[in-house]
């Protein structure tokens, strides 16, 4: 692998890891110690951050695969680690400001009106600033400037497509009931021999395992992972259709979709074990939000590495 591409991928992984770490840094004490005044409400629930991270991770992977020749031309320079550390710390402070705004909104019961709009704008601004600081701190401003000048048009196009993909994903999650029902039945079969387990299928399925009850609703159905996997597979085909064996691609895509379904079952299995043995709030909060996209990215990388040996001519 070209060293410049390797640099970009390593830094991208560090960026995603930093975002995940900061999420853990703030969310774990909130979930573990039941800090309700720092929890989300309709005012500060700007977007699904777990789904946004998932879309972001796949967008970076897709962007790297498609524009690897241009990325390979962008050289990197030695960074000033002191400056980078300062920027990352400032990014953490900016995330802290977002949680401070949560606290202010909850304490003062800000749910509508001018103050609610101002809170939303300030919260979104603090997260954008935090993301910018993390990105500059990890990549360096000089590298990002060269990257932008080399790939200005593709970057904006990819950003728009990523935003569209995120909102399509939110819409697609409305098709969750069938998947939630089947996943609930499988999880019941897995846990019933091990723990006292009860399953209520009236409305949204609710699975109770030894007193730890979880609602298998839209976020747990795995439909967003199926959507993203299908979208990414279609993207690969559209970009490389002249080099792809169609039959092998269709078969591998079906196998990949089935695999995604069982990865989601694994995620929920681990979530319930976490709720039983670690902490229920942590399980349905931070763990639920982040473990899904991490498992998804790992699965897709393994899938793509194996699949590309069979589908390309």
Beta strands, then each sheet from edge to edge (+ up, - down):
strand 1: 197-200
strand 2: 206-209
strand 3: 212-215
sheet 1: 1+ 2- 3+
end
